[in-house]
Amino acid sequence: MHGTLLLLSVLRTTLSLTWTPDFDMQWSLSGDTMTFTFSCTTGMWCALGFGQGMSNADIIVCDSAQCMDGSSTSQALPPKDAQQDITFGSLGTTGGKYTMQWQRKLQTPDATDAIVTAGAVTNVIYAVGSGGIDANNNFAYHSTRGTGTITVAASTTPAPAVPTPAPTAVPTPAPGAVTTAAPTAVPTAVPTATPATSVPTATPASVTGVTKSWTGDFDMQWS
């Protein structure tokens, strides 16, 4: 098949490329489920196939209303698989392009489906044509086609680190500095008032009124 070989092997959550001006594509991987988003010119169909050529490819074709899981064994219109292993939905139309999204496992029970290995380079083919998929699952011959490679892989970006609070710094005294402890206040005792010493009240002596005359020159009294 003709076209420019595109090699995209950068591992990240979602990859995207433009196959042609009529066909943009994004893809991602979550667990073992691939998600592809086709953005195609309105009034045209777009297709992606896993394989190196039409002779042996697992092909998904989308128009603005549906996506079809098919396979081919020759240079001919790929028939619809008896077992549909994709789920799809429309994401609307804007700017003259419609967007369809589909999902599929890396490996399905269908023997006609390619096994896609996560993280490995995968050969693919693409094509674009006018019109859409009719009631018999037929569509017009492609107007543009090509080959390329993609890598389907999950993100390898590490989770953000949780910040750890910085420890509170303890001040370190300068070398040689003597740390003087603050003096401990000694409580001052409140002096206890000493009761005044009572002055005994003199008891008046009992006067007996004794008198004696020692001589004619000396008289004495005592009590």
Summary of the structure (lengths in Angstrom):
residues: 223
radius of gyration: 54.1
end to end distance: 160.2
largest distance: 183.7
contacts: 509
relative contact order: 0.20
helix: 1%
strand: 39%
